[in-house]
Amino acid sequence: MLTQRLSPTPRGARLARHLALAQLDAWGIPHGTDTADAVAGIVAELAANAVIHGRVPGRDFELRLSLLPGRVRVEVTDTRAERRPPGPRDVCAPAPLADTGRGLVLVDALADRWDVVDRDPPGKTVRAEVDLPLPRRKPNTLRA
């Protein structure tokens, strides 16, 4: 498991993505695979949201990455409780020319499942999971 507190700045958001890719590689999920790309995209969007919408002066956001049986879980926690994002069933696509509003649409597209949970002390965690591909089986060979 990777757990890291990061500054609520664009630099902190970039670092979250780089840390996630390094951890995935350490777990044997190489950079450039569908799983790594999906997790990196999710981390980038959730970290950016924590910086833009969840920032509380003087408080960091937290990235947690877990390798679970058959899936990778991403959790990004911030301390702003009053700006809770919509959940998976409430995400709407932005207007075509809107400058913002695509982050959770991307998370919804990249994650196999995700949700928003309150935390105590005040704040929230956006949690997303990406399923790992099933291992390929070697073809059976018949012996004569």
Backbone hydrogen bonds in HBPLUS format (Angstrom, degrees):
<---DONOR---> <-ACCEPTOR-->    atom                        ^
c    i                          cat <-CA-CA->   ^        H-A-AA   ^      H-
h    n   atom  resd res      DA  || num        DHA   H-A  angle D-A-AA Bond
n    s   type  num  typ     dist DA aas  dist angle  dist       angle   num
A0002-LEU N   A0065-LEU O   2.87 MM  63  5.03 164.9  1.89 150.4 155.6     1
A0065-LEU N   A0002-LEU O   2.80 MM  63  5.03 156.1  1.85 145.5 153.2     2
A0004-GLN N   A0063-LEU O   2.86 MM  59  5.29 159.8  1.90 154.8 161.1     3
A0063-LEU N   A0004-GLN O   2.83 MM  59  5.29 169.2  1.85 156.8 158.9     4
A0006-LEU N   A0061-PHE O   2.78 MM  55  5.48 166.5  1.80 165.2 169.4     5
A0061-PHE N   A0006-LEU O   2.99 MM  55  5.48 158.1  2.03 157.9 161.4     6
A0009-THR N   A0007-SER O   2.77 MM   2  5.51 139.8  1.93 105.2  93.2     7
A0012-GLY N   A0009-THR O   2.99 MM   3  5.06 116.4  2.41  99.2 114.7     8
A0013-ALA N   A0009-THR O   3.03 MM   4  6.41 154.6  2.10 155.0 162.1     9
A0014-ARG N   A0010-PRO O   2.98 MM   4  6.26 159.1  2.02 150.0 155.1    10
A0015-LEU N   A0011-ARG O   2.92 MM   4  6.13 160.8  1.95 149.4 155.1    11
A0016-ALA N   A0012-GLY O   2.99 MM   4  6.20 148.8  2.09 143.3 151.3    12
A0017-ARG N   A0013-ALA O   3.33 MM   4  6.68 156.0  2.39 146.3 150.5    13
A0018-HIS N   A0014-ARG O   3.09 MM   4  6.45 162.4  2.12 153.2 158.0    14
A0019-LEU N   A0015-LEU O   2.82 MM   4  6.00 162.9  1.85 157.1 161.7    15
A0020-ALA N   A0016-ALA O   2.97 MM   4  6.13 155.8  2.03 146.4 153.1    16
A0021-LEU N   A0017-ARG O   3.03 MM   4  6.32 162.3  2.06 151.6 155.6    17
A0022-ALA N   A0018-HIS O   3.02 MM   4  6.23 157.6  2.07 147.8 154.0    18
A0023-GLN N   A0019-LEU O   2.92 MM   4  6.12 157.4  1.97 149.0 155.1    19
A0024-LEU N   A0020-ALA O   2.91 MM   4  6.12 163.5  1.93 154.0 158.6    20
A0025-ASP N   A0021-LEU O   3.02 MM   4  6.19 159.5  2.07 144.8 150.2    21
A0026-ALA N   A0022-ALA O   3.02 MM   4  6.28 152.0  2.10 143.1 150.8    22
A0027-TRP N   A0023-GLN O   3.01 MM   4  6.31 135.8  2.21 143.4 155.6    23
A0027-TRP N   A0024-LEU O   3.03 MM   3  5.01 128.5  2.30  95.1 109.3    24
A0029-ILE N   A0024-LEU O   2.82 MM   5  5.04 161.5  1.86 146.0 142.1    25
A0028-GLY N   A0025-ASP O   2.98 MM   3  5.04 159.9  2.02 106.1 111.4    26
A0033-THR N   A0030-PRO O   3.26 MM   3  6.02 155.5  2.32 139.1 138.6    27
A0037-ASP N   A0033-THR O   2.89 MM   4  6.08 165.8  1.91 158.2 162.5    28
A0038-ALA N   A0034-ASP O   2.94 MM   4  6.08 158.3  1.98 146.8 152.7    29
A0039-VAL N   A0035-THR O   2.94 MM   4  6.15 171.3  1.95 157.1 159.4    30
A0040-ALA N   A0036-ALA O   2.86 MM   4  5.95 162.6  1.89 149.4 155.0    31
A0041-GLY N   A0037-ASP O   2.97 MM   4  6.11 157.1  2.02 144.7 150.7    32
A0042-ILE N   A0038-ALA O   2.96 MM   4  6.20 159.1  2.00 151.6 157.3    33
A0043-VAL N   A0039-VAL O   2.86 MM   4  6.07 169.5  1.87 157.4 160.1    34
A0044-ALA N   A0040-ALA O   2.91 MM   4  6.03 162.0  1.94 146.8 152.3    35
A0045-GLU N   A0041-GLY O   3.03 MM   4  6.22 163.3  2.06 147.8 151.8    36
A0046-LEU N   A0042-ILE O   2.89 MM   4  6.05 173.1  1.90 160.3 162.5    37
A0047-ALA N   A0043-VAL O   2.84 MM   4  5.78 160.4  1.88 150.7 156.6    38
A0048-ALA N   A0044-ALA O   3.00 MM   4  6.04 156.7  2.05 140.6 147.6    39
A0049-ASN N   A0045-GLU O   2.93 MM   4  6.14 156.0  1.99 146.3 153.1    40
A0050-ALA N   A0046-LEU O   2.94 MM   4  6.15 150.8  2.02 141.4 149.4    41
A0051-VAL N   A0047-ALA O   2.98 MM   4  6.24 148.8  2.08 146.3 154.6    42
A0052-ILE N   A0048-ALA O   2.84 MM   4  6.04 163.1  1.87 154.2 159.0    43
A0053-HIS N   A0049-ASN O   2.72 MM   4  5.36 152.8  1.79 141.8 150.9    44
A0054-GLY N   A0049-ASN O   3.23 MM   5  6.60 137.1  2.42 141.9 148.8    45
A0054-GLY N   A0050-ALA O   3.18 MM   4  4.39 127.5  2.48  98.1 111.4    46
A0059-ARG N   A0056-VAL O   2.93 MM   3  5.56 151.3  2.02 153.7 152.3    47
A0062-GLU N   A0077-THR O   2.88 MM  15  5.07 160.3  1.91 145.3 151.9    48
A0077-THR N   A0062-GLU O   2.90 MM  15  5.07 157.9  1.95 143.4 150.8    49
A0064-ARG N   A0075-GLU O   2.80 MM  11  4.99 151.5  1.88 153.9 157.6    50
A0075-GLU N   A0064-ARG O   2.80 MM  11  4.99 148.0  1.90 155.9 159.6    51
A0066-SER N   A0073-ARG O   2.90 MM   7  5.09 160.4  1.94 146.4 152.2    52
A0073-ARG N   A0066-SER O   2.84 MM   7  5.09 165.7  1.86 151.3 156.1    53
A0068-LEU N   A0071-ARG O   2.89 MM   3  5.29 153.4  1.96 157.2 163.8    54
A0071-ARG N   A0068-LEU O   3.09 MM   3  5.29 176.5  2.09 126.0 127.0    55
A0132-LEU N   A0070-GLY O   2.84 MM  62  5.21 171.3  1.85 124.7 127.3    56
A0072-VAL N   A0130-VAL O   2.86 MM  58  5.31 157.3  1.91 147.8 154.5    57
A0130-VAL N   A0072-VAL O   2.93 MM  58  5.31 157.1  1.98 151.3 158.8    58
A0074-VAL N   A0128-ALA O   2.76 MM  54  5.21 169.0  1.78 162.6 166.4    59
A0128-ALA N   A0074-VAL O   2.84 MM  54  5.21 159.7  1.88 151.5 158.0    60
A0076-VAL N   A0126-VAL O   3.03 MM  50  5.47 159.8  2.07 148.1 153.9    61
A0126-VAL N   A0076-VAL O   2.96 MM  50  5.47 163.3  1.99 152.0 152.5    62
A0078-ASP N   A0124-LYS O   3.06 MM  46  5.84 154.6  2.13 162.4 170.2    63
A0124-LYS N   A0078-ASP O   3.15 MM  46  5.84 153.3  2.22 143.4 149.7    64
A0090-ASP N   A0087-GLY O   2.95 MM   3  5.34 153.5  2.02 115.0 123.6    65
A0098-ALA N   A0095-ALA O   3.02 MM   3  5.21 168.4  2.03 118.2 121.4    66
A0106-LEU N   A0102-ARG O   2.93 MM   4  6.17 150.6  2.01 152.9 160.0    67
A0107-VAL N   A0103-GLY O   3.00 MM   4  6.37 157.1  2.05 146.4 153.3    68
A0108-ASP N   A0104-LEU O   2.87 MM   4  5.92 159.8  1.91 139.9 145.5    69
A0109-ALA N   A0105-VAL O   3.06 MM   4  6.29 143.0  2.20 136.6 146.3    70
A0109-ALA N   A0106-LEU O   3.07 MM   3  4.99 118.8  2.46  92.6 107.9    71
A0110-LEU N   A0106-LEU O   2.86 MM   4  6.06 152.5  1.93 154.6 162.1    72
A0111-ALA N   A0107-VAL O   2.88 MM   4  5.74 162.3  1.91 157.1 160.1    73
A0112-ASP N   A0129-GLU O   2.82 MM  17  5.83 152.3  1.89 156.8 166.2    74
A0129-GLU N   A0113-ARG O   2.85 MM  16  5.52 159.1  1.89 167.8 167.7    75
A0115-ASP N   A0127-ARG O   2.85 MM  12  5.47 151.0  1.94 154.5 163.1    76
A0127-ARG N   A0115-ASP O   2.92 MM  12  5.47 162.3  1.95 156.6 162.4    77
A0117-VAL N   A0125-THR O   2.84 MM   8  5.29 168.2  1.86 158.0 161.6    78
A0125-THR N   A0117-VAL O   2.78 MM   8  5.29 157.8  1.83 158.3 165.7    79
A0119-ARG N   A0123-GLY O   3.15 MM   4  5.30 153.1  2.23 124.9 120.9    80
